[in-house]
């Protein structure tokens, strides 16, 4: 009940918004996404399906995040930045430039530290299962 959602925001089916999560004006959050405590999706952002925001992770305006991406605790994303699908952004990372699909990035500024091959995924997202 303490999450704050703009009337102009769109929230997909099956999303979870924890206490103090914020979704601002004209933001779109895809189905099955998780916004943990204190997470912020700023105005005009597009968040794909199955995206997870760790506690206090935040985007600035006009950010695009691809499906099945995870933002670690306290990660921040600069305005007009794109993060691809199936990415992992480390805790406390400052994303200041675009991140390609299947990349793990960490640091300040965030830099790619690993790239996942399609055959080496942690999850079977086609069945929404994690092992």
N, C-alpha and C positions, 0 to 999 in steps of 0.2 A: 504493500500500500504506500510505501514511501518513495517508490520510483516516480520519476517525472517524465511524462511523455507529451510532446507537443501535439495539439489537435491535428496538425497537418502532417505528422509523421505516419509512416506505414510500418506496422509490425506484422511479420509473417506468422503463420500458424506454428504453435508449439514452441515459441520462444520463452525463455526464462529471463526475467529482469529482477535482480536482487535489490536489496535496500540501497537507496541513494543512487541508483543507476539513472542516467539522464539520456533521453533521446530528443534532440532539438528539431527545430523547424525544417520541414521538407526532407527529413532523413528517411531512408528506407532500410529496414533491418529484415534480412531474409529468414525464411522459415527455419525453425530448429536452432536458432542462434542463442547464445548465452551471454548475458551481460552481468558480470559479477559485481559485487559491492563497489559503489563509487565509479563505475565505468561510465564514460561519456562518449556519445555519438553526436558530434556537432552538426550544425545545419548543412543541408544539402549533401550529406554523405550517402553512399550506397554500400551497404554491407551485404555480402552474399549469404547463401544458405549454410547453416551449420558452422558459423563462425563463433569462436569463443574469445571473449574479452576477460582477461584476468582482473582481479581487483585493482581499481584505480587506473586501468588502461584507458587511454583517451585518444580521440581523433580531433584534429582541427577541421575546418570547413572544407567541403568539396573533396573529401577523401573517398577512394574506392578500394574495397577489400574483397578479394575473391573468395569463393566458397571454401569451406573446410580449413580456413586459416585460424591460427591461434596467436593471440597477442598476450604475452606474459604480463605478470604483475607490474603495474606502473609503466608499461610501454606507452610511448607517445608518438603520434604521427602528424607530421607537418601538413599544412594546407596544400591542396591540389596534388597529393601524392597517391600513387597507385601501388597496391600490394596484390600480388597474384594469388591464384588458387593454391591450396595445399602448402601454405607457408607456415613457418614457425618463427615468431618474433620474440626474442629473449626478454626476460624480465629487465625493466629499466631502460630498454633500448630507446633511442631517439631516431625515428625513421625520418630522414630528411630528403631521400630520393627514392625513386621507384624501385620496387623489389619484384623480380620475375617469379613465375610459377615455380613451385617445388623447391623453394630456397629457405634455409634456416639463416636468419640474420640476427646479430647481437651487437651491442656496444653503443657508444655515443661518439660520433654518429654510427648508426647501424650499418654493418657491413656483412656481406654474405660469408658464412663460415662453413656451410655445407649445402650440397644439392642432392635431393633425393631422386633416385631412379624410380620410374613408374612401378617397378617390381618390388621395391623395398619400402612400401608404405606401412605405417603402424596400424592402419585401420582399413576395414572393408566398407567404405562409405556407400557402396551400392546397396548394401544391406543394413546400413546404419548400425554397424557393430564395431566394437573396439576389442582387441585382444591384448 
